[in-house]
């Protein structure tokens, strides 16, 4: 899939330059981190990375040692323990502990060593369950969380508030972004642990290969969701880094929503599956609707570029590229 680079004219109203800066993407091998690495290679900056085997972000002493030695000037926190409804329900302790520890260690050390700019990555799922739609940034902490992902949400809210606290007390240029549901290259196509689009594409593909007459979809199909291609998110985050320095978090989304049933139909079309989609209404739906108000990001001057259908084609191509290739057939002369 070919993407157009951000016009150079976007630098004109930038308030922070990445030129010649040492930029650390925490979680650079994850879905968002990988997209950020692709996008940042178009900037005039030095990229810092460290493998998980060399640095456990949940260990404060390790984080402090590595950051003091490496001296990043810009930090993007894309590292997180993430997953869909099943993963959140079955690994609640990991979701709250890991994400609390990552936020606490990285944000605190960034303040200690005087990092010039930090971007903390939250998520649209940290909003209360029954927000007014579309969700505006001022609705954070205004009501009960969605039970199926409350563990992740609590940890991310704490990280967001920690970054804000260092800004309020010490004047640190720490900002936060709240992306909507993501998909695309680097996604986890696991049927149990993956996000909805990745799991759906795999399920439909395997059903097509087996010749199944029907595919089960969790829930009623009625909830409406917003989706953003991860490469669009990466572009938005770099834009936010260079064009925003405010106390309040910023929503990043497509501004469009589809029902799960509509999404499943689009995914089936992309995969080429022609069987029946059967909805298991005994499984949880999650929130009835999730759409971000993206006014703040739009007014900053950024908009996404990838339509959902084209993005689904891109995501499916990525899934196919991960499948093992058939062994070559020996030719007998």
Residue pairs with C-beta under 8 A, 6 or more apart in sequence:
1 306
1 310
1 313
1 314
1 317
3 231
3 305
3 306
4 305
5 42
6 42
6 235
6 238
6 239
10 239
10 243
10 301
11 17
11 242
13 243
13 301
14 242
14 243
15 242
15 243
15 244
15 245
16 116
16 117
16 173
16 241
16 242
16 243
16 245
17 242
18 40
18 43
18 44
18 45
18 74
18 238
18 241
18 242
19 43
19 44
19 45
20 44
20 45
20 46
21 45
21 46
21 73
21 74
21 116
22 45
22 46
22 48
22 70
22 71
22 72
22 73
22 74
23 40
23 43
23 45
23 46
23 47
23 48
23 72
23 73
23 74
23 75
23 76
24 47
24 48
24 49
24 67
24 70
24 72
24 74
24 75
24 76
25 33
25 36
25 37
25 40
25 47
25 48
25 49
25 76
25 78
26 33
26 57
26 75
26 76
26 77
26 78
26 79
26 102
26 106
27 33
27 57
27 77
27 78
27 79
27 80
28 34
28 36
28 37
28 49
28 78
29 51
29 52
30 78
30 79
30 80
30 82
30 186
31 182
31 184
31 185
31 186
31 187
31 188
31 230
32 78
32 121
32 179
32 182
32 186
32 230
32 233
32 234
33 78
33 79
34 185
34 186
35 184
35 185
35 186
35 230
35 231
35 233
35 234
36 76
36 78
36 234
36 237
36 238
37 47
37 49
38 231
38 234
39 231
39 234
39 235
39 237
39 238
40 47
40 234
40 238
41 47
43 238
45 74
48 70
48 72
50 66
50 70
54 66
55 62
55 63
55 66
56 62
57 63
57 79
57 101
57 102
57 105
57 106
58 97
58 98
58 101
58 102
58 105
59 101
59 105
60 101
60 104
60 105
60 108
60 109
63 105
63 106
63 109
64 105
64 109
64 112
67 106
67 109
67 110
67 113
68 109
68 113
71 113
72 110
72 115
73 115
73 116
73 117
74 115
74 116
74 117
74 118
74 241
75 106
75 110
75 115
75 117
75 118
75 119
76 118
76 119
76 121
76 237
76 241
77 102
77 103
77 106
77 107
77 118
77 119
77 120
77 121
77 159
78 121
79 102
79 106
80 98
80 99
80 102
80 121
80 156
81 91
81 94
81 95
81 98
81 99
81 152
82 152
82 195
83 91
83 95
83 188
83 193
83 194
83 195
84 193
84 194
84 195
84 196
84 199
85 148
85 149
85 218
85 284
85 286
86 192
86 193
87 95
87 192
87 193
88 95
88 148
88 149
88 151
88 152
89 148
92 151
93 151
95 149
95 151
95 152
95 155
96 151
96 152
96 154
96 155
97 155
98 155
99 152
99 155
99 156
99 159
100 155
100 158
100 159
102 159
103 120
103 155
103 156
103 158
103 159
103 162
103 163
104 158
104 159
104 162
107 118
107 120
107 159
107 162
107 163
107 166
107 174
108 162
110 118
110 172
110 174
111 166
111 170
111 172
111 174
115 172
116 173
117 173
117 174
117 175
117 241
118 163
118 172
118 173
118 174
118 175
119 174
119 175
119 176
119 177
119 237
119 240
119 241
120 159
120 160
120 163
120 174
120 175
120 176
120 177
121 176
121 177
121 179
121 237
122 156
122 157
122 159
122 160
122 176
122 177
122 178
122 179
122 249
123 152
123 153
123 156
123 178
123 179
124 135
124 178
124 179
124 180
124 181
124 226
124 251
124 253
124 290
124 292
125 146
125 149
125 152
125 153
125 290
126 140
126 145
126 152
126 153
126 156
126 157
126 160
126 178
127 135
127 139
127 140
127 178
127 290
128 139
128 140
128 141
128 142
128 143
128 144
128 145
128 146
129 143
129 144
129 145
129 146
129 147
129 287
130 143
130 144
130 287
131 139
131 142
131 143
132 139
133 289
133 290
133 291
134 255
134 291
134 292
134 293
134 294
135 251
135 290
135 291
135 292
135 293
136 251
136 293
136 295
137 178
137 248
137 249
137 250
137 251
137 293
137 296
138 248
140 157
140 160
140 249
141 157
145 153
145 154
146 153
146 286
146 287
148 284
148 286
149 286
160 176
160 249
163 172
163 174
163 175
163 176
164 174
164 176
164 247
166 172
166 174
167 173
167 174
167 247
168 247
173 245
175 240
175 241
175 244
175 245
175 246
175 249
175 250
176 249
176 250
177 236
177 237
177 240
177 249
177 250
177 251
177 252
178 249
178 250
178 251
178 252
178 292
179 228
179 233
179 236
179 252
179 253
180 226
180 227
180 228
180 251
180 252
180 253
180 254
180 290
180 291
180 292
181 195
181 196
181 197
181 225
181 226
181 227
181 228
181 290
182 195
182 227
182 228
182 229
182 230
182 233
183 195
183 197
183 198
183 227
183 228
183 229
183 230
183 311
183 312
183 315
184 229
184 230
184 231
184 311
184 314
184 315
184 318
185 230
185 231
185 314
185 315
185 318
186 230
186 318
187 194
187 195
187 197
187 198
187 230
187 315
187 318
188 194
188 195
188 198
189 198
189 199
189 201
189 202
189 319
189 322
190 198
190 199
190 202
191 199
191 202
191 203
192 199
194 202
196 225
196 260
196 263
197 227
197 263
197 267
197 312
197 315
198 315
198 319
200 217
200 263
200 264
200 267
201 267
201 270
201 271
201 312
201 315
201 316
201 319
202 319
203 215
204 215
204 264
204 267
204 268
204 271
204 273
205 271
205 273
205 316
205 319
205 320
207 214
207 215
207 273
207 275
208 271
208 272
208 273
208 275
212 275
213 275
213 276
214 275
214 276
214 277
214 278
215 268
215 273
215 275
215 276
215 277
215 278
216 278
216 279
216 280
217 260
217 261
217 264
217 277
217 278
217 279
217 280
218 279
218 280
218 283
218 284
219 260
219 279
219 280
219 281
219 283
219 284
219 285
219 286
220 260
220 279
220 281
220 285
221 259
221 260
221 261
221 264
221 277
221 279
222 259
222 260
222 261
222 285
222 288
223 259
223 260
223 285
223 286
223 287
223 288
223 289
223 290
224 257
224 258
224 259
224 260
224 288
224 289
224 290
224 291
225 257
225 258
225 259
225 260
225 263
225 290
226 253
226 254
226 255
226 256
226 257
226 290
226 291
226 292
227 254
227 258
227 263
227 308
227 311
228 252
228 253
228 254
228 304
228 306
229 304
229 306
229 311
229 314
231 306
232 254
232 304
232 305
232 306
233 252
235 302
235 305
236 252
236 297
236 302
236 304
237 252
239 300
239 301
239 302
240 250
240 252
240 297
240 300
240 302
243 300
243 301
243 302
244 250
244 300
248 296
250 296
250 297
250 300
251 292
251 293
251 294
251 296
251 297
252 292
252 294
252 297
253 291
253 292
253 294
253 304
254 294
254 304
254 308
255 291
255 292
255 294
255 298
255 304
256 308
257 289
257 290
257 291
258 266
258 308
260 285
261 277
261 279
264 277
265 277
266 308
266 309
266 312
267 312
267 316
268 274
268 277
269 309
270 309
270 312
270 313
270 316
271 316
306 314
